[in-house]
Amino acid sequence: LNMTMDPRDRKYWKPEIETMPRDALTALQNRLLREQIAYVYEQSPFYRRKFDAEGITPADIQTADDLQHVPFTTKEEYEEEQRRHPPYGGMLCVPQDQLTRYWTTSGTTGRPRVFGTTTDDYLDYLESAARVLWAGGVRPGWKVMVPFAHGHWIGLWGVFDATWYKVGAQIVPVGGYDTKGRILKMAEIGIDAFCGTPTYAAYLSEVAREMGIDVKAIGVKSILMAGEPAADATRRFIEDTWGARTVDFYGNTENLSYHGVDCETQTGFHFWEDRVVAEVIDPVTGKRVEDGAEGELVCTNLTAKSMPAIRFRTHDLTRLTKEPCACGRTHNRIQYILGRRENVVKIRDINIYPRVIEDLVRSTEGLGSEFRIIFERDRGLDYLKLQIEPLEGLNDSVRKKYEEQIQLKVKTAIGITPRIEVLPHGTLEVSQQKANRVIDKRLAKES
Ligand SMILES: [Zn+2]
């Protein structure tokens, strides 16, 4: 019937996987899990030790439900293991001479963890990136820019390489350019899509505005975003500014995969169940929470062979839903990441999610995209201080206007009146990778 259909018109990158009936998908996941656990037990001294300590053998793990008996793996264990057995630790399942790429984590928290991949693993990683690019509308003939430093952090490399190698679109490398140079190149050749953190997407448009360049005129159709949680208001801000759609996706270095991608319904990440097992646990008890309840995301690799992570605690807070999705993909969804476990801050017995404050800042007309949330203690009482940057020049009336506006918004949303510090635009540093905008000064003073 559809023999003349252009392959570019197909909706999914891998329809047979992305829309696989649920029972077949579950069977596939369980089969891959059994093979992976047996493989890891055989190849990794680190995991074999953990299994042995719990008296578990690979035969005990037949389904994703059985994973609950397997101990977690933490960032701290990675760090400790790599300190003892540098550089990779006993998580490495292949001889070092089979590794063809070297990586580290971005170092948002703690000391960077080190990873190596074989060529097969990296190509498999690109397969997950191709699903992201395709869902984001990228097609052969598109020009794609992935502005990043081309360093050790794997985060954006997969999207960079999958653009040309898998999807067949044209990649425009700008690793050595500064932000202004990237904007000039975008405008010069007319970029169709670019990829970066939400922070960087917002920052690019601010710098372009200062340069007198109308980013809407560039004609960008899709903006692929990852690396940090994007609040709804941030997405709307970026979409309105660029006149483009945003596509959010999720991954983590340990699990060597872009596990999840947004679809056109923008209702959460489809979590690729043929690549990773996703569990949501109570961060305190370690028990799985009910579907739909908030908890910490725990991921187990199904396809990676060089350094697969088993029950890795991501510290990312989310919710899992098994509701069917209107887009036709059958893989379950996790909600957009709510924040990092360590970033949920308690103040006067109230849990504060930085994402909520981000939403308030980014939905305020006239404010720049950078901000900082600072928790401080003054004569025994905890305060929340919010630093913001208006786009216009600072004078007393501008200062007062934003102070009142943001103060009222935050107080209404979380019940605490914040101290507002209005700074000249450009004072706060912009990170190209993961931004850390929450500073808790209370602990330092106590100790
Ligand atoms: Zn969907």
Residues whose N, C-alpha, C, O or C-beta is under 5 A from the ligand:
A	BS01	ZN	C263 T265 C325 A326 C327 R329
